[in-house]
Amino acid sequence: MVEKRNFLSVHYEDPEEALHNIGKYLGFYNTKRPHNALGMRTPEEVYLSVN
């Protein structure tokens, strides 16, 4: 689950900019950012270890 607070404080000039930046953050969130609930692994690492 992505934290709402990461998006609420950002002002985007247009929808395309918002989509680009949110997509970029989601990529980081799922592939680079370790999560406490996942044993300090990324969602991608957990997914790949199961499949």
C-alpha positions in Angstrom: 0.0 0.0 0.0 1.4 3.4 -1.0 1.3 6.0 1.7 -1.1 8.9 0.9 1.1 11.5 2.5 3.7 11.1 -0.3 1.2 12.5 -2.8 -0.8 14.9 -0.8 1.9 17.5 -0.4 2.9 17.6 -4.1 1.4 20.0 -6.6 1.5 19.0 -10.2 1.1 21.4 -13.1 -0.9 18.9 -15.2 -2.2 15.3 -15.2 0.7 14.0 -17.4 3.3 15.3 -14.9 1.3 13.7 -12.1 1.1 10.3 -13.9 4.8 10.4 -14.7 6.0 11.3 -11.2 3.6 8.9 -9.5 4.6 6.1 -11.8 8.2 6.8 -11.1 7.6 6.7 -7.3 5.6 3.5 -7.6 8.6 1.9 -9.4 10.9 3.0 -6.6 8.4 1.9 -3.9 8.0 -1.6 -5.4 11.6 -2.3 -6.6 14.1 -0.3 -4.5 12.5 0.7 -1.1 12.8 -2.0 1.6 9.7 -2.5 3.7 9.7 -3.4 7.4 6.7 -5.7 7.0 8.5 -7.7 4.4 11.7 -8.2 6.5 13.4 -5.3 4.9 12.9 -6.7 1.4 11.3 -5.0 -1.5 7.9 -6.1 -2.8 9.7 -7.2 -6.0 12.1 -9.4 -4.0 9.2 -11.0 -2.1 7.2 -11.5 -5.3 10.2 -13.0 -7.2 11.0 -15.4 -4.3 7.5 -16.8 -4.4 7.2 -17.2 -8.2 
